Amino acid sequence: GDEGEVGDELGDVLFATVNLVRDVKKDPEQVLRQANAKFERRFRGVEAIIQATGRNLRDVTLDEMEVAWQRVKQSEQS
């Protein structure tokens, strides 16, 4: 589809997601803040792993970033 249609559909997905969050008696803004904090924490971990190899994010592939992301996730779950 065109850009406008894609944007409209994504807006519908976001609206439905907010309604789902409300349905389970959670505050959508707080849930989003927590999700953002978790993403930022994990991304900083990915950066640290990549930098420890002497490279920066521009030098790695998405697959390498995914491996680092999974390492960060695994370390959080331990």
C-alpha positions in Angstrom: 0.0 0.0 0.0 0.9 3.7 -0.1 2.5 5.5 2.8 -0.8 7.0 4.0 -2.5 3.6 4.2 0.4 2.1 6.0 0.4 4.9 8.5 -3.3 4.5 9.0 -3.0 0.8 9.6 -0.2 1.2 12.1 -2.2 3.9 13.9 -5.0 1.3 14.2 -2.6 -1.2 15.6 -1.3 1.3 18.2 -4.9 2.2 19.2 -5.9 -1.5 19.6 -2.8 -2.1 21.7 -3.6 0.8 24.0 -7.1 -0.6 24.4 -5.7 -4.0 25.2 -3.4 -2.5 27.9 -6.4 -0.7 29.4 -8.4 -3.9 29.3 -5.9 -5.7 31.5 -6.1 -2.8 33.9 -2.7 -1.3 33.2 -1.8 2.4 32.5 -0.8 2.6 28.9 1.7 5.5 29.5 3.4 3.6 32.3 3.6 0.4 30.2 5.2 2.4 27.3 7.7 4.1 29.7 8.7 0.7 31.1 9.1 -0.7 27.6 11.2 2.3 26.5 13.4 1.9 29.6 13.9 -1.8 28.9 14.8 -1.2 25.3 17.2 1.6 26.1 18.9 -0.5 28.8 19.3 -3.4 26.5 20.5 -1.2 23.6 23.1 0.3 25.9 24.2 -3.3 26.6 24.4 -4.1 22.9 26.6 -1.0 22.4 28.9 -2.0 25.2 29.3 -5.5 23.7 30.0 -4.2 20.3 32.4 -1.5 21.6 34.3 -4.2 23.6 35.2 -5.7 20.2 36.8 -2.5 19.1 34.0 -1.6 16.7 31.0 0.7 16.7 27.4 0.1 15.7 28.0 1.3 12.1 30.5 -1.5 11.6 28.4 -4.5 12.5 25.6 -6.3 10.7 22.1 -6.7 12.0 22.8 -10.3 12.7 25.7 -9.4 14.9 23.5 -6.8 16.7 20.9 -9.5 17.2 23.5 -11.9 18.7 24.5 -9.1 21.1 20.8 -8.3 21.9 20.2 -12.0 22.8 23.3 -12.0 25.0 22.0 -8.9 26.9 18.5 -10.5 27.3 20.1 -13.7 28.5 22.2 -11.9 31.1 19.1 -10.1 32.4 17.2 -13.3 32.8 20.0 -14.9 34.8 
